């Protein structure tokens, strides 16, 4: 905790002012921070562009692509924002109903994950918080290596609160995870038996049991915030829904285009 306090003084100060209604626990994040630091700086060597696109104060909604059962993209986002010059805490709003193990559920909430609902997002934005959502939803946990970097449909309902509240909506494009944890296929019968959305089989299975088989390769990651959008605060429900649907299509296209640009510009896959 001492090393964490030394590295993240301002983040700790800011966190004490931030919303903790959903169970955030600074000590839990402090215990995990050395591992996140290693992954971000040494293993994946994440290169994050436009990190200053996030405002130093006030609300914003981050919308990004994701892959896999373990929320590594969200974890790297948490670390990046807590480590920048003007640190912010991010609340990652995602589907958590499928997680039956209360220990896992509790652990994620302590790190800053929040069960998805429009009311939860609206509550956080109204309190000036940074919220992140990955609108491919559960489908993103089922992606295989053959589907890498092909975005699924964005669920427009995930953007409703951001459009309604008139906050900045900031796209996030991430390149790297699809190859870092290559999923050969999903064992659907096992997933159904375990009440999980997916049971990924990787090249490390059956040599390593689940979830150790989700071991990651040292693939170079690139993350980038793109140009934000913002609507005027709106109360007309039909208009909000229309705008949210249009925004979902727009963001999906922008993020996919940025990922395609990253792939074309990439000179090597693995971190050096």
C-alpha positions as CSV (number, residue, x, y, z in Angstrom):
1,X,0.0,0.0,0.0
2,X,2.9,2.4,0.7
3,X,4.3,2.0,-2.8
4,X,0.8,2.5,-4.2
5,X,0.4,5.6,-2.1
6,X,3.7,7.0,-3.3
7,X,2.9,6.4,-7.0
8,X,-0.7,7.5,-6.9
9,X,-1.1,10.3,-4.4
10,X,-3.4,12.4,-6.5
11,X,-5.5,9.4,-7.5
12,X,-6.1,8.5,-3.9
13,X,-7.1,12.1,-3.1
14,X,-9.5,12.1,-6.1
15,X,-10.9,8.7,-5.2
16,X,-12.0,9.9,-1.7
17,X,-14.2,12.5,-3.5
18,X,-15.5,10.0,-6.0
19,X,-18.7,7.8,-5.9
20,X,-18.2,4.6,-3.9
21,X,-21.9,3.6,-3.7
22,X,-21.3,0.4,-5.8
23,X,-18.6,-1.0,-3.5
24,X,-15.3,0.4,-4.8
25,X,-12.4,-0.4,-2.4
26,X,-9.1,1.4,-2.8
27,X,-7.2,-1.3,-0.9
28,X,-8.2,-4.0,-3.4
29,X,-7.1,-1.9,-6.3
30,X,-3.8,-1.2,-4.5
31,X,-3.1,-4.9,-4.1
32,X,-3.8,-5.5,-7.8
33,X,-1.9,-2.4,-9.1
34,X,1.6,-4.0,-9.3
35,X,0.2,-6.7,-11.6
36,X,-1.6,-4.1,-13.7
37,X,1.6,-2.0,-13.9
38,X,3.6,-5.0,-15.0
39,X,1.1,-5.9,-17.8
40,X,0.7,-2.3,-18.9
41,X,4.3,-1.2,-18.9
42,X,6.4,-4.4,-19.3
43,X,4.3,-7.3,-20.8
44,X,2.0,-5.7,-23.2
45,X,3.9,-2.3,-23.3
46,X,0.6,-0.5,-23.9
47,X,0.9,2.6,-26.1
48,X,-2.0,4.9,-25.3
49,X,-2.7,7.9,-27.6
50,X,-4.8,11.0,-26.6
51,X,-5.0,10.1,-23.0
52,X,-5.7,13.7,-22.2
53,X,-9.0,13.5,-24.1
54,X,-10.6,12.6,-20.8
55,X,-11.6,15.9,-19.0
56,X,-9.8,16.6,-15.7
57,X,-13.2,17.1,-14.0
58,X,-16.8,16.5,-14.9
59,X,-18.6,13.5,-16.4
60,X,-17.8,11.6,-19.6
61,X,-18.8,8.3,-21.2
62,X,-16.1,6.1,-22.7
63,X,-17.3,3.7,-25.3
64,X,-14.9,1.0,-26.5
65,X,-14.4,-2.4,-28.1
66,X,-13.5,-5.5,-26.1
67,X,-12.8,-9.2,-26.4
68,X,-12.7,-12.2,-24.1
69,X,-14.0,-13.4,-20.8
70,X,-11.5,-11.6,-18.6
71,X,-12.0,-7.8,-18.8
72,X,-8.4,-6.9,-19.6
73,X,-9.3,-3.9,-21.8
74,X,-11.2,-2.4,-18.8
75,X,-8.3,-3.2,-16.5
76,X,-5.8,-1.4,-18.7
77,X,-8.1,1.5,-19.0
78,X,-8.4,1.7,-15.2
79,X,-4.6,1.7,-14.8
80,X,-4.0,4.2,-17.6
81,X,-6.4,6.8,-16.1
82,X,-5.2,6.3,-12.6
83,X,-1.5,6.7,-13.7
84,X,-1.8,9.8,-15.9
85,X,-0.8,13.3,-14.8
86,X,-4.4,14.3,-13.9
87,X,-5.7,10.9,-12.7
88,X,-9.4,10.0,-12.9
89,X,-11.3,7.0,-11.5
90,X,-13.3,5.2,-14.1
91,X,-16.4,3.2,-13.4
92,X,-16.7,0.2,-15.8
93,X,-20.4,-0.6,-16.4
94,X,-20.9,-4.1,-17.7
95,X,-23.0,-7.2,-17.6
96,X,-22.4,-9.0,-14.3
97,X,-25.6,-11.0,-13.9
98,X,-24.0,-14.1,-15.3
99,X,-21.3,-14.2,-12.6
100,X,-22.7,-16.6,-10.0
101,X,-19.6,-16.7,-7.7
102,X,-20.2,-13.9,-5.2
103,X,-16.5,-13.6,-4.5
104,X,-15.7,-12.7,-8.2
105,X,-18.7,-10.3,-8.2
106,X,-17.5,-8.6,-5.1
107,X,-13.9,-8.4,-6.3
108,X,-14.9,-6.7,-9.5
109,X,-17.1,-4.2,-7.7
110,X,-14.2,-3.4,-5.4
111,X,-12.0,-2.6,-8.5
112,X,-14.6,-0.2,-9.9
113,X,-16.9,-2.4,-12.0
114,X,-20.6,-1.6,-11.8
115,X,-23.6,-3.8,-12.9
116,X,-25.1,-2.4,-16.0
117,X,-28.3,-0.5,-15.9
118,X,-29.3,2.9,-17.4
119,X,-30.1,4.1,-13.8
120,X,-26.6,3.2,-12.6
121,X,-25.0,5.0,-15.6
122,X,-27.2,8.0,-15.1
123,X,-26.4,8.2,-11.3
124,X,-22.7,8.1,-12.0
125,X,-22.8,10.7,-14.8
126,X,-25.0,13.0,-12.7
127,X,-22.3,12.9,-10.0
128,X,-19.6,14.0,-12.5
129,X,-18.0,10.6,-12.8
130,X,-16.1,8.9,-15.7
131,X,-18.0,5.9,-17.0
132,X,-16.8,3.2,-19.4
133,X,-19.0,0.8,-21.3
134,X,-18.3,-1.8,-23.9
135,X,-21.5,-2.1,-26.0
136,X,-20.7,-5.3,-27.8
137,X,-21.8,-6.8,-24.5
138,X,-21.8,-10.6,-23.7
139,X,-21.2,-11.4,-27.4
140,X,-17.6,-10.0,-27.1
141,X,-16.8,-12.8,-24.6
142,X,-17.5,-15.4,-27.4
143,X,-15.1,-14.0,-30.0
144,X,-12.5,-16.4,-31.5
145,X,-9.2,-15.8,-33.1
146,X,-10.8,-16.0,-36.6
147,X,-13.0,-13.1,-35.6
148,X,-10.3,-10.9,-34.3
149,X,-10.7,-7.2,-34.6
150,X,-14.1,-7.5,-36.2
151,X,-16.5,-5.5,-34.0
152,X,-19.9,-6.9,-33.1
153,X,-23.0,-4.8,-33.1
154,X,-23.0,-2.0,-30.5
155,X,-26.0,-2.1,-28.2
156,X,-27.5,1.4,-28.5
157,X,-29.2,1.2,-25.1
158,X,-25.7,1.4,-23.5
159,X,-25.5,5.0,-24.8
160,X,-28.9,6.2,-23.8
161,X,-27.9,7.8,-20.5
162,X,-24.9,9.5,-22.1
163,X,-27.0,11.0,-24.8
164,X,-29.8,11.9,-22.4
165,X,-27.5,13.6,-19.9
166,X,-25.6,15.5,-22.7
167,X,-22.2,14.4,-21.6
168,X,-19.0,13.9,-23.7
169,X,-19.0,10.5,-25.4
170,X,-15.5,9.4,-26.1
171,X,-14.7,6.4,-28.4
172,X,-11.8,4.1,-27.3
173,X,-10.1,1.8,-29.9
174,X,-8.0,-1.1,-28.6
175,X,-5.6,-3.3,-30.6
176,X,-3.8,-6.2,-29.1
177,X,-6.0,-8.3,-26.8
178,X,-7.5,-10.5,-29.6
179,X,-4.0,-11.9,-30.3
180,X,-2.7,-11.7,-26.7
181,X,-5.3,-14.3,-25.6
182,X,-6.0,-16.3,-28.8
183,X,-9.2,-18.2,-28.5
184,X,-9.4,-21.2,-30.9
185,X,-13.0,-22.0,-30.2
186,X,-15.6,-21.9,-27.4
187,X,-16.8,-25.1,-25.7
188,X,-20.5,-24.3,-25.8
189,X,-21.6,-27.4,-23.9
190,X,-19.2,-26.7,-21.0
191,X,-20.2,-23.1,-21.0
192,X,-23.8,-24.0,-20.7
193,X,-23.1,-26.6,-18.0
194,X,-21.2,-23.9,-16.0
195,X,-23.8,-21.2,-16.7
196,X,-21.1,-19.1,-18.4
197,X,-21.5,-17.0,-21.6
198,X,-18.4,-18.7,-23.1
199,X,-15.8,-21.3,-22.2
200,X,-12.7,-20.3,-24.3
201,X,-10.3,-22.9,-25.4
202,X,-6.8,-21.5,-26.1
203,X,-3.6,-23.0,-27.3
204,X,-2.6,-23.4,-23.6
205,X,-5.6,-25.8,-23.0
206,X,-5.6,-28.6,-21.8
207,X,-2.0,-28.0,-20.6
208,X,-3.3,-25.5,-18.2
209,X,-6.7,-25.7,-16.5
210,X,-9.3,-22.9,-16.8
211,X,-8.9,-20.0,-16.0
212,X,-5.1,-20.4,-16.2
213,X,-5.4,-21.3,-19.8
214,X,-6.3,-17.7,-20.5
215,X,-2.6,-16.9,-20.1
216,X,-1.6,-14.0,-22.3
217,X,1.1,-13.7,-24.9
218,X,3.3,-10.5,-24.9
219,X,1.5,-8.8,-27.7
220,X,2.0,-5.1,-28.2
221,X,-1.1,-3.2,-27.3
222,X,-2.3,0.1,-28.8
223,X,-5.1,2.1,-27.3
224,X,-6.4,5.5,-28.5
225,X,-9.2,7.9,-27.6
226,X,-10.9,9.3,-30.7
227,X,-12.7,12.6,-31.2
228,X,-15.6,12.9,-28.8
229,X,-19.3,13.6,-29.5
230,X,-21.7,15.4,-27.4
231,X,-25.5,16.1,-27.6
232,X,-27.6,18.7,-25.9
233,X,-29.3,17.4,-22.8
234,X,-32.6,15.9,-24.0
235,X,-35.8,14.8,-22.2
236,X,-37.9,13.7,-25.2
237,X,-37.5,9.9,-25.0
238,X,-38.1,9.2,-28.7
239,X,-35.5,11.7,-29.7
240,X,-33.0,10.3,-27.2
241,X,-33.5,6.8,-28.5
242,X,-33.1,8.0,-32.1
243,X,-29.9,9.8,-31.2
244,X,-28.5,6.8,-29.2
245,X,-29.1,4.5,-32.2
246,X,-27.4,6.8,-34.6
247,X,-24.5,7.3,-32.1
248,X,-24.0,3.6,-31.7
249,X,-23.7,3.1,-35.4
250,X,-21.3,6.0,-35.7
251,X,-19.1,4.9,-32.9
252,X,-19.0,1.3,-34.1
253,X,-17.8,2.6,-37.5
254,X,-15.3,5.0,-36.1
255,X,-13.7,2.5,-33.7
256,X,-13.6,-0.2,-36.5
257,X,-11.9,2.3,-38.9
258,X,-9.3,3.2,-36.2
259,X,-8.5,-0.4,-35.5
260,X,-8.1,-1.0,-39.2
261,X,-5.7,2.0,-39.4
262,X,-3.7,0.6,-36.4
263,X,-3.4,-2.8,-38.1
264,X,-2.1,-1.3,-41.4
265,X,0.4,0.9,-39.5
266,X,1.6,-2.0,-37.2
267,X,5.2,-3.1,-37.9
268,X,5.4,-5.9,-35.3
269,X,2.8,-7.9,-33.3
270,X,4.8,-8.7,-30.2
271,X,6.1,-6.2,-27.6
272,X,9.8,-5.4,-27.8
